[in-house]
Amino acid sequence: MPKLVISLTDSKIKSAISMQKKTSEKNIKLSDGGGLYLLLDIKGGAYWRFDYIRPVTKKRATIAIGVYPSCTLALARSKRSEFKEQLAKNIDPAMQKKREDELTQHKKHTFQLIADEYRKTEELEPSTQRRNQFVWDKLYAAIGNYLIDSITPSQILEVCRLYEKQGKTDSAKRMRSKASQVFRYAIVLGLCQFNVADQINGILKVGKTKHRAAITDEQHLGQLLRNINKNVGRGDIAIDYAVKILPHVFVRPGELRTAKWVDIDFENKTWSYTPPKTKNQTALQHIVPLSDQVLKLFKELHQMTGHTHYCFVSMRDKTKTISESTINKRLKQYGFENGETTGHGFRATARTLLDEVLKFPIERIEQQLAHQVRDMHGRAYNRTKYLEERTAMMQAWSNYLDQLESG
């Protein structure tokens, strides 16, 4: 005659748990019948379990259901009924649960969800993030809901070619590149095996490289400098000083407009900062020696914006800098053709003329441009080295610009 099992109640369970906490000598099983029981361990935990015979192997097995009291008695009995229905159909409850868990987990592995996780690992400037958002939006719209391991090279190619056909080859390449980064991340996590975005790398068209415009003719450069100084006071004073200082220091325009007063050392005549473009690779501080001319301009500007965090603050909002486009817009007002010169172009101007006219060593010029320069042994130069030579070079450069401006 089968052993009679008295069904559990919540009061019986709570009483048993209370007693177990006092004695704590061994684990206790509280049976509810039909293979369902509550396991009380010596640490005071209460765990629902279900014992059954596997349909194929006929071996005994146990499946975990949940933890009491978050998993109630009623819920545990419901799961027991579900398992019994599966067994009646020769379905192993443990194997079925495993398949369901894998399917649930697999549904989380869409391109967009993986891309969102990857983007959290990127350390990018806000301006770069905004520029990339267009690419992410288009990728999400095209393949965002696809499982990462189901996407094919042709699907990546299709979305890239939408922009390639419009002549936007750069957008198409950036789209493929961003997709490739996500697939590399997914491969490391074991979510897919192949980087399908890399498989179309040589198929996309290569657009013609458009170099940023730069003036390297001495007469034209002198005219530009005269126009800059003649037309000050047209509007925002911070923009006036930005376009006057930029030719002398030839840093990236974004680095100049986000310059902070705390980084300007008036006593030692230097400006020190970590270039955003290379901080992830090197994290080295870049030092810009300030010529007498530049130091004078910064001192004048300090009288107007020295109470703010940034040197080149927006007149509309003193907590923000002048915008990305303001420098180029101002340069367009100085009588040169559209695109003939840009803020970034001063870097190429300085590199060419410092080398070809002033005859400074190309290694020092490249260092001052915050480029990665290596010595004869392949080691990267520390950007703080050769500061004395670079100080002399920057003063000579400012003197040269003054000569060009005077005609």
HELIX and SHEET records of a PDB file:
HELIX    1   1 ASP A   10  THR A   23  1                                  14    
HELIX    2   2 LEU A   73  ALA A   88  1                                  16    
HELIX    3   3 PRO A   93  HIS A  106  1                                  14    
HELIX    4   4 PHE A  111  ARG A  119  1                                   9    
HELIX    5   5 PRO A  126  ILE A  143  1                                  18    
HELIX    6   6 PRO A  153  GLU A  164  1                                  12    
HELIX    7   7 THR A  169  VAL A  188  1                                  20    
HELIX    8   8 ASP A  198  ILE A  200  5                                   3    
HELIX    9   9 GLU A  218  LYS A  230  1                                  13    
HELIX   10  10 ILE A  237  VAL A  249  1                                  13    
HELIX   11  11 PRO A  253  ARG A  257  1                                   5    
HELIX   12  12 TRP A  261  ASP A  263  5                                   3    
HELIX   13  13 ASP A  292  THR A  305  1                                  14    
HELIX   14  14 THR A  326  LYS A  332  1                                   7    
HELIX   15  15 GLY A  345  GLU A  356  1                                  12    
HELIX   16  16 ILE A  362  GLN A  368  1                                   7    
HELIX   17  17 LEU A  387  SER A  406  1                                  20    
SHEET    1   A 4 ILE A  28  GLY A  33  0                                        
SHEET    2   A 4 LEU A  36  LEU A  40 -1                                        
SHEET    3   A 4 ALA A  46  ILE A  53 -1                                        
SHEET    4   A 4 ARG A  60  VAL A  67 -1                                        
SHEET    1   B 3 ILE A 264  ASP A 265  0                                        
SHEET    2   B 3 THR A 270  TYR A 273 -1                                        
SHEET    3   B 3 HIS A 286  PRO A 289 -1                                        
END                                                                             
